[in-house]
């Protein structure tokens, strides 16, 4: 039985709190977290293809197709067919997508600020050193 004061339980609780904060903050943009992550990835990788986005999101292609359809319908993204490969459509943000990704980035900046306000510089430094080690445990599990 997992103790309520175990490290893994605390990480789980923090993850849930963070996800709830993000989901609630994204509601006014009429986005869900997976759509926001998709827009963020496309913003960082203009011209990416659906396969790369699916890998990043760790979602099946059919799921990503539905996400992209909703983002396209909201006029946040556009798909372009490159001349050299007509089978794969490249993904780009529209002007509306650029605006909304700016707001999404503000939500995550606000979340980061809220966390950092409660911590000392030394605690922040310690977390920045320890959290990648914790994350690597889960990365090893996937392999």
Secondary structure, 3 states (H helix, E strand, C coil): CCCCCCHHHHHHHHHHHHHHHHHHHHHCCCCCHHHHHHHHHHHHCCCEEHHHHHHHHCCCHHHHHHHHHHHHHCCCEEEEECCCCCCCEEEEECHHHHHHHHHHHHHHHHHHHHHHHCCCHHHHHHHHHHHHHHHHHHHHHHC
